[in-house]
Amino acid sequence: MGLMNEQTPIVSVEDIRAAYQRIRRHIRRTPVMVVDGVEFGHDTAVNLKLELLQHAGSFKPRGAFNNLLARDVPAAGVAAASGGNHGAAVAYAANRLGHAANIFVPEISSPAKIGKIRNAGAVTHIEGARYADALARCERFQQTSGAIGVHAYAEPMTIAGQGTLALEWAEQAPDIDTVLVAVGGAGLISGMAAFYRDSVKIVGVEPEGSCALNAALAAGSPVEVEVNSLAADSLGARSVGALNHAICARFVDHVALVSDDAIRRAMALLWTRFQIVAEPGGAAALAALISGAYRPAKGERLGVLVCGGNVDLSLVKEIAE
């Protein structure tokens, strides 16, 4: 990874291309769906990238595989802390590659995500009220066990792996002007921004009750925020990493904030109109469009990332009724 200067992010386009070559046979090339913009109150077709169809139900296997394939994994295996999706991805990747995995999740993680972690054969530890609590316990486990850690978002290899989503999307939809991307710890958006750089406008989307990137961009450095959102199990990081902030400060246009109600409406719309079952974090980017938190210009060619589908069906039923 190169050093950052005014022109070059630490995670370069070349790093992302190398990551894609490393992981491509282990991941799905997820489809895009072009829909009439009228569905969302826009005058131009909208390109939905359906990353919820990725292995383990989210974009996270991209970063997980990049880490495990690029590093030496000891006999003690791998350990990761997660709100759920990262843990499911690391568990899946470790299982596919023959490594032991210990995954630490907070009490707020959904049963659907915990089930995926366990089904992938990982030892699952439910520790603490929030992601930060699970992370602290995971780090202690790494120190005593010798397992290597895979950070959910603040690791160059994770960021480069997540950036392969933008590489893929750029091949599928080369004429997009703007992409809307949900943000938790900012691993995905920083990887995508490192790839697109100034060629596409990158707009982050965060819940009003969980907005670590927006706070960091306002403060000029990462800061801790309170987390209280419907999407907290996937977008509930208390702060972004320093590397994530540095990339986003340079290449992300701005962050739009959405209410939990808007997220619920986006989930319901995806289900009732397109039969797409998205989790709250997976529907957050669309929530910015349908709520007016992001207002595209006339004729703006828009991409919206649907990034996760690990949701309890009872919540889908409740929202769709």
Secondary structure as UniProt FT lines:
FT   HELIX           13..23
FT   HELIX           24..26
FT   STRAND          32..35
FT   HELIX           37..40
FT   STRAND          46..50
FT   HELIX           51..53
FT   HELIX           55..57
FT   HELIX           61..70
FT   TURN            75..76
FT   STRAND          78..81
FT   HELIX           85..97
FT   STRAND          101..105
FT   TURN            107..108
FT   HELIX           111..119
FT   TURN            120..121
FT   STRAND          123..126
FT   HELIX           131..145
FT   STRAND          148..149
FT   HELIX           156..172
FT   TURN            174..175
FT   STRAND          178..182
FT   HELIX           187..196
FT   TURN            197..198
FT   STRAND          201..207
FT   TURN            208..209
FT   HELIX           212..219
FT   TURN            230..231
FT   HELIX           232..235
FT   HELIX           242..251
FT   STRAND          252..258
FT   HELIX           260..274
FT   HELIX           280..291
FT   TURN            298..299
FT   STRAND          302..306
FT   HELIX           313..320
//
